[in-house]
Every structure is written in C-alpha cells, then in structure tokens.
Amino acid sequence: MDMHGRAIVLKETVALSDQISKPILCFGKLMEGGWNVNGVQQTLTFGDIAIPIEMQNRSMTVRGWIRMVQHEPAITDSFDIRAVRADVLSSLTDLRVGWHLSPEGIGSGKHYANCFRDRTLACPTMSGRKFRTTLIQDNNQWLVLELCEPLESLVDLSAEFHGYEGDRYILTIVTTAERPPQVMGFKLLDDDEMQLAAVEMERERHDEVEAAPVAPDVDEV
C-alpha cells in the first residue's frame, strides 16, 4: 500500500522456496523502471506514488503481500552449460609455473590452483584495457572457461571455479584486444573433432595391443 492506501502491484519473475519469507527486490531494476527513494519522507516513489520505507538492519524494506503466483515451466536445455574443449599447443602447456608478463602486463601464466588468477598482483603497474582468457586442465583435457573477457567487467578476479573442485593446472592469457584462439596458442574443439580424436586414440591403443610380442608355443619352450 502507498501513503494514500492504494494497492501498488509489482510483477517479478522469481524462484520460489519454502525457506524464504522475505524476498529481496532489486533496487537497480526498480530504478531502471522509474522508481526512486525519497530520503526526507523515507518513501519509495514513482510519480505521485509513495510507499513507506522501513529500516531493518540497515536494509530498506517495504511491507507487501504475494497476491498470486503464476508458474512458468522452465526450459532446462537453455540452462545447460558446457565447457569448451581445446587443443593446446606445447608452447603453453610446457610453460614453467608462474607469470610470464611484460611490464605492461601482457603475456601468459601457468599455475596450480582452484581459482582464476589475478595478474594485477604480479603486475600492479598495469594500465589500459586488458582481456583475460583462462583454460583449466580436467581429466587430461583442457577446457576454456574464459575467452577474451574484459578485466573491467569481472567482479572478482580470483573467483573459485564453479563446478570444479580441487587444485588443477591453469593457463591464463592476457591480451590488449580480443584475439583468435589460434593466435593465443590453442584451438577450440567441436563435438566432431572430439569424436575423431577418440577414434584416433582407440586406433593407437589397438595398434599398441597388436604390436605386442606373441608368446611362443609350448613345444618351442
């Protein structure tokens, strides 16, 4: 209800849980929709609408009710995230552990950890726009987690890897512009290439088995 007793309806798409009794409204999204805060009257305003604001543990709260919940079936396929596999050149995989950066902070690094690498710690005097590409090793294969991500758009430069537990080898490439993977030292693999690679591995394994020496007959022994 606003200051004049009018019912104000806010529609939002949310995920429901029986353990949540106080949903959080995104103030940034409210501002984009034209809402504002009047600090003198302590109200949430939109034109002539003024909703009283209460304070709770330094958080702004408004009193309201959930009038109706309408279910929208989720399309799970759109939320499936696959890490992109890569074929990495030996010039990257054979790097010594540590950063190999120019004074401007451009270059690459190899580390063993469970989180993204913040190259500003190794090169605090960096300047200008930089892009970061990150590959991790998982079960003898390399996965691309970042591809030319602008550093200024990243909130946590040393965030832990989501969905991958434990320390692992990490390759981090820093550039001044977006670069093709081939220029940075690796190639993205699609499903067809992965199947061909699996066939080649199986063929090599079969050749190794066929090349094994044959045991002599009992009479020869």
Kinemage of the C-alpha trace (Angstrom):
@kinemage 1
@onewidth
@group {chain A} dominant
@subgroup {mainchain}
@vectorlist {calphas} color= white
{ca met a 1} P 0.000 0.000 0.000
{ca asp a 2} L 1.164 3.543 -0.710
{ca met a 3} L 0.727 6.583 1.534
{ca his a 4} L -2.845 7.061 0.238
{ca gly a 5} L -3.954 3.450 0.765
{ca arg a 6} L -3.729 2.459 -2.897
{ca ala a 7} L -2.593 -1.048 -3.759
{ca ile a 8} L 0.557 -0.993 -5.890
{ca val a 9} L 1.314 -4.124 -7.916
{ca leu a 10} L 4.890 -5.154 -8.763
{ca lys a 11} L 5.335 -8.084 -11.122
{ca glu a 12} L 8.589 -10.016 -10.979
{ca thr a 13} L 9.983 -13.353 -12.162
{ca val a 14} L 11.381 -15.256 -9.187
{ca ala a 15} L 12.464 -18.673 -7.926
{ca leu a 16} L 10.318 -19.858 -5.021
{ca ser a 17} L 11.440 -21.636 -1.861
{ca asp a 18} L 9.551 -22.593 1.285
{ca gln a 19} L 12.532 -21.299 3.287
{ca ile a 20} L 12.221 -17.712 2.014
{ca ser a 21} L 9.805 -15.458 3.876
{ca lys a 22} L 11.244 -12.074 2.851
{ca pro a 23} L 12.022 -11.847 -0.892
{ca ile a 24} L 14.597 -9.276 -1.984
{ca leu a 25} L 13.680 -6.659 -4.575
{ca cys a 26} L 16.471 -5.478 -6.858
{ca phe a 27} L 16.700 -1.712 -6.349
{ca gly a 28} L 18.776 -1.325 -9.527
{ca lys a 29} L 15.949 -2.867 -11.529
{ca leu a 30} L 13.410 -0.634 -9.761
{ca met a 31} L 15.484 2.420 -10.695
{ca glu a 32} L 15.564 1.322 -14.332
{ca gly a 33} L 11.776 1.099 -14.151
{ca gly a 34} L 11.472 4.697 -12.873
{ca trp a 35} L 11.348 4.146 -9.091
{ca asn a 36} L 13.317 6.310 -6.680
{ca val a 37} L 13.880 6.858 -2.962
{ca asn a 38} L 12.828 9.990 -1.086
{ca gly a 39} L 15.243 10.206 1.841
{ca val a 40} L 13.309 13.004 3.556
{ca gln a 41} L 9.930 11.284 3.540
{ca gln a 42} L 11.544 7.811 3.635
{ca thr a 43} L 9.380 6.525 0.821
{ca leu a 44} L 9.795 4.523 -2.376
{ca thr a 45} L 8.407 6.832 -5.044
{ca phe a 46} L 7.166 6.639 -8.618
{ca gly a 47} L 5.445 9.812 -9.836
{ca asp a 48} L 2.731 10.554 -7.260
{ca ile a 49} L 3.099 7.069 -5.728
{ca ala a 50} L 4.877 6.977 -2.364
{ca ile a 51} L 5.333 3.692 -0.498
{ca pro a 52} L 6.587 3.919 3.117
{ca ile a 53} L 10.072 2.505 3.699
{ca glu a 54} L 11.029 0.740 6.910
{ca met a 55} L 14.579 0.088 8.074
{ca gln a 56} L 15.725 -3.363 9.169
{ca asn a 57} L 19.405 -3.995 9.943
{ca arg a 58} L 20.374 -1.064 7.686
{ca ser a 59} L 18.328 -2.543 4.841
{ca met a 60} L 15.350 -0.782 3.300
{ca thr a 61} L 12.148 -2.828 3.469
{ca val a 62} L 8.609 -2.310 2.239
{ca arg a 63} L 5.562 -4.136 3.555
{ca gly a 64} L 3.668 -6.145 0.978
{ca trp a 65} L 1.856 -9.356 0.122
{ca ile a 66} L 2.185 -12.012 -2.538
{ca arg a 67} L -1.184 -11.923 -4.284
{ca met a 68} L -0.679 -14.515 -6.990
{ca val a 69} L 1.969 -16.915 -8.165
{ca gln a 70} L 1.893 -17.991 -11.786
{ca his a 71} L 4.089 -20.906 -12.749
{ca glu a 72} L 6.162 -20.742 -15.900
{ca pro a 73} L 7.716 -24.094 -16.863
{ca ala a 74} L 11.471 -23.827 -17.162
{ca ile a 75} L 13.234 -24.932 -20.330
{ca thr a 76} L 16.169 -26.802 -18.857
{ca asp a 77} L 18.021 -27.123 -22.163
{ca ser a 78} L 18.691 -23.386 -22.230
{ca phe a 79} L 20.469 -23.594 -18.862
{ca asp a 80} L 22.858 -26.408 -19.785
{ca ile a 81} L 26.377 -25.014 -19.801
{ca arg a 82} L 29.198 -26.954 -21.399
{ca ala a 83} L 32.841 -26.092 -21.057
{ca val a 84} L 34.502 -25.797 -24.447
{ca arg a 85} L 37.317 -28.282 -25.003
{ca ala a 86} L 40.555 -27.099 -26.524
{ca asp a 87} L 43.659 -28.481 -28.189
{ca val a 88} L 46.545 -26.571 -26.593
{ca leu a 89} L 49.973 -26.123 -28.159
{ca ser a 90} L 53.035 -27.269 -26.264
{ca ser a 91} L 54.249 -23.668 -26.128
{ca leu a 92} L 51.550 -23.117 -23.477
{ca thr a 93} L 51.422 -26.478 -21.729
{ca asp a 94} L 55.223 -26.562 -21.299
{ca leu a 95} L 55.366 -23.182 -19.590
{ca arg a 96} L 57.060 -23.009 -16.233
{ca val a 97} L 54.747 -22.364 -13.308
{ca gly a 98} L 54.339 -18.636 -12.744
{ca trp a 99} L 53.616 -15.485 -14.712
{ca his a 100} L 55.434 -14.575 -17.911
{ca leu a 101} L 54.310 -10.964 -18.344
{ca ser a 102} L 55.709 -7.868 -19.973
{ca pro a 103} L 55.968 -4.634 -17.957
{ca glu a 104} L 52.583 -3.688 -19.441
{ca gly a 105} L 51.010 -6.835 -18.001
{ca ile a 106} L 50.655 -8.678 -21.308
{ca gly a 107} L 51.567 -12.344 -21.593
{ca ser a 108} L 50.588 -15.667 -20.088
{ca gly a 109} L 50.946 -17.728 -16.967
{ca lys a 110} L 50.709 -21.282 -15.709
{ca his a 111} L 49.552 -22.019 -12.176
{ca tyr a 112} L 48.228 -24.832 -10.000
{ca ala a 113} L 45.192 -23.730 -8.024
{ca asn a 114} L 41.397 -23.860 -7.802
{ca cys a 115} L 40.558 -20.282 -8.812
{ca phe a 116} L 41.058 -17.726 -11.546
{ca arg a 117} L 44.382 -15.903 -11.492
{ca asp a 118} L 44.554 -12.175 -10.797
{ca arg a 119} L 47.518 -10.914 -12.785
{ca thr a 120} L 47.265 -7.451 -11.191
{ca leu a 121} L 49.003 -8.986 -8.167
{ca ala a 122} L 52.022 -9.787 -10.335
{ca cys a 123} L 51.905 -6.559 -12.345
{ca pro a 124} L 50.399 -3.762 -10.218
{ca thr a 125} L 51.643 -1.061 -12.614
{ca met a 126} L 49.454 -2.243 -15.475
{ca ser a 127} L 47.403 0.277 -17.405
{ca gly a 128} L 44.958 0.292 -20.292
{ca arg a 129} L 42.266 -2.150 -21.261
{ca lys a 130} L 43.133 -5.839 -20.914
{ca phe a 131} L 41.383 -9.104 -21.832
{ca arg a 132} L 41.758 -12.424 -19.996
{ca thr a 133} L 41.482 -15.962 -21.347
{ca thr a 134} L 41.514 -18.897 -18.912
{ca leu a 135} L 41.924 -22.622 -19.571
{ca ile a 136} L 41.939 -25.370 -16.940
{ca gln a 137} L 43.048 -28.989 -17.085
{ca asp a 138} L 40.411 -31.574 -16.239
{ca asn a 139} L 40.907 -35.332 -16.705
{ca asn a 140} L 43.800 -34.940 -19.163
{ca gln a 141} L 41.919 -32.431 -21.299
{ca trp a 142} L 41.909 -28.641 -21.464
{ca leu a 143} L 38.702 -26.650 -21.018
{ca val a 144} L 38.162 -22.989 -21.907
{ca leu a 145} L 36.370 -21.146 -19.080
{ca glu a 146} L 37.037 -17.608 -20.323
{ca leu a 147} L 37.670 -16.291 -23.811
{ca cys a 148} L 38.879 -12.678 -24.047
{ca glu a 149} L 36.851 -11.392 -21.093
{ca pro a 150} L 37.417 -7.649 -20.411
{ca leu a 151} L 39.019 -7.343 -16.976
{ca glu a 152} L 36.938 -4.292 -16.099
{ca ser a 153} L 33.766 -6.400 -16.439
{ca leu a 154} L 34.915 -9.035 -13.913
{ca val a 155} L 33.768 -8.526 -10.328
{ca asp a 156} L 36.137 -10.985 -8.644
{ca leu a 157} L 39.419 -11.522 -10.495
{ca ser a 158} L 40.332 -14.516 -8.292
{ca ala a 159} L 36.951 -16.271 -8.002
{ca glu a 160} L 36.915 -20.029 -7.489
{ca phe a 161} L 35.977 -22.267 -10.414
{ca his a 162} L 32.287 -23.152 -10.345
{ca gly a 163} L 31.640 -26.882 -10.708
{ca tyr a 164} L 35.298 -27.933 -10.490
{ca glu a 165} L 36.737 -28.972 -7.138
{ca gly a 166} L 40.374 -29.265 -6.192
{ca asp a 167} L 43.570 -27.714 -7.481
{ca arg a 168} L 44.460 -28.151 -11.138
{ca tyr a 169} L 46.737 -26.645 -13.781
{ca ile a 170} L 45.570 -23.280 -15.094
{ca leu a 171} L 46.648 -21.394 -18.212
{ca thr a 172} L 45.926 -17.655 -18.200
{ca ile a 173} L 46.487 -15.455 -21.257
{ca val a 174} L 46.325 -11.653 -21.066
{ca thr a 175} L 45.983 -9.549 -24.233
{ca thr a 176} L 45.301 -5.917 -25.111
{ca ala a 177} L 42.485 -6.850 -27.516
{ca glu a 178} L 40.296 -9.781 -28.467
{ca arg a 179} L 42.415 -12.418 -30.184
{ca pro a 180} L 41.523 -15.623 -32.082
{ca pro a 181} L 42.330 -18.793 -30.125
{ca gln a 182} L 44.910 -19.884 -32.717
{ca val a 183} L 46.893 -16.693 -32.126
{ca met a 184} L 46.911 -17.321 -28.373
{ca gly a 185} L 48.155 -20.902 -28.755
{ca phe a 186} L 45.135 -23.194 -28.720
{ca lys a 187} L 42.264 -24.408 -30.868
{ca leu a 188} L 38.634 -24.880 -29.859
{ca leu a 189} L 37.329 -28.391 -30.457
{ca asp a 190} L 33.784 -29.189 -31.513
{ca asp a 191} L 31.965 -32.484 -30.963
{ca asp a 192} L 33.027 -33.931 -34.323
{ca glu a 193} L 36.678 -33.266 -33.628
{ca met a 194} L 36.358 -34.836 -30.188
{ca gln a 195} L 34.860 -37.963 -31.747
{ca leu a 196} L 37.685 -38.139 -34.300
{ca ala a 197} L 40.223 -37.693 -31.534
{ca ala a 198} L 38.604 -40.532 -29.578
{ca val a 199} L 38.740 -42.765 -32.674
{ca glu a 200} L 42.423 -41.963 -33.174
{ca met a 201} L 43.165 -42.755 -29.511
{ca glu a 202} L 41.304 -46.062 -29.805
{ca arg a 203} L 43.174 -46.864 -33.024
{ca glu a 204} L 46.523 -46.100 -31.383
{ca arg a 205} L 45.594 -48.248 -28.399
{ca his a 206} L 44.595 -51.105 -30.739
{ca asp a 207} L 47.873 -50.802 -32.679
{ca glu a 208} L 49.808 -51.000 -29.428
{ca val a 209} L 47.979 -54.177 -28.477
{ca glu a 210} L 48.581 -55.743 -31.912
{ca ala a 211} L 52.265 -54.829 -31.757
{ca ala a 212} L 52.795 -56.756 -28.508
{ca pro a 213} L 55.094 -59.819 -28.883
{ca val a 214} L 53.352 -63.145 -29.315
{ca ala a 215} L 54.122 -65.771 -26.668
{ca pro a 216} L 55.952 -68.863 -28.036
{ca asp a 217} L 54.188 -72.210 -28.324
{ca val a 218} L 54.565 -74.720 -25.547
{ca asp a 219} L 56.606 -77.061 -27.799
{ca glu a 220} L 59.075 -74.303 -28.562
{ca val a 221} L 59.512 -73.576 -24.870
